[in-house]
Amino acid sequence: MAMPVMQQPGSKLHEAQAMPMQGMNPALANLPPGLQYLAGLDEIVVHQIFEALEVVVGWERNNRYNICNNQEQQVFFAKEDTDCCTRQFLGVIRPFEMMITDNQGQQLIKLDRPCRCQGSCCWCCYLQEMDIQSPPGVVVGKIEEIWTCVTPKYVIKDGTGQVIFNILGDCCYCKCCTDVVFKIFEGETQNNQIGEIIKHWGGCREIFGGVNDFRLKMPQNLDIMKKIILLGSLFLVDFMYFEHNKN
């Protein structure tokens, strides 16, 4: 069911509404308005921005994304920060930092991915991982790849190292003309599915532009920090499975 259209972070009306919301839930009081806004969301839509120059000359640029609510209102913006040589020579396994900001440019979330090998290269060691920081500099979670023969699998940990979610992908993620679903389960087992990361088929945007579109589904009442961690995890999934067509 579609949610009501909510005011985007950074607008005057949203700022005016921030104080009553803080009064209702003290846990939100110390968070920036952009992160407070996550409390009302059960879906986040992520659109990779089309880079015309990248398509024309084949020169990999820093990825950029518009992050929206389910009404396609932009609520955040994400931009990769990687030097040119690293992007060209390491491709999708490159290390990067990515900053997620609100509509006013305030830095809310930072993603830090070290250089790691693809799963098949080193079998069960030195696999993919990424730290999620909020505010930037404070690690609140981490996503780590689990080696499997076929099906993509990840565990997601909170800032204390405790496993809070695991992600199980589709055994075939190179599908054409259809969506690809990564299921999100609570804890370390697949007994309780609480959400999904859906990579939408992008048609011409994807074929000719090499850009990807995603939807993150999760419970609306999920803790905000857990929502932040799941949002950050979406970007590692993108790099791992859906950026290869650009290299």
Secondary structure, 3 states (H helix, E strand, C coil): CCCCCCCCCCCHHHHHHHHHHHHHCHHHCCCCHHHHHHHHCCEEEEEECCCHHHHHHCCCCCCEEEEECCCCCEEEEEEEECCHHHHHHHHHHCCEEEEEEECCCCEEEEEEECCCCCCCCCCCCCCCEEEEECCCCCEEEEEEEECCCCCCEEEEEECCCCEEEEEECCCCCCCCCCCEEEEEEECCCCCCEEEEEEEECCCHHHHHHCCCEEEEECCCCCCHHHHHHHHHHHHHHHHHHCCHHHC
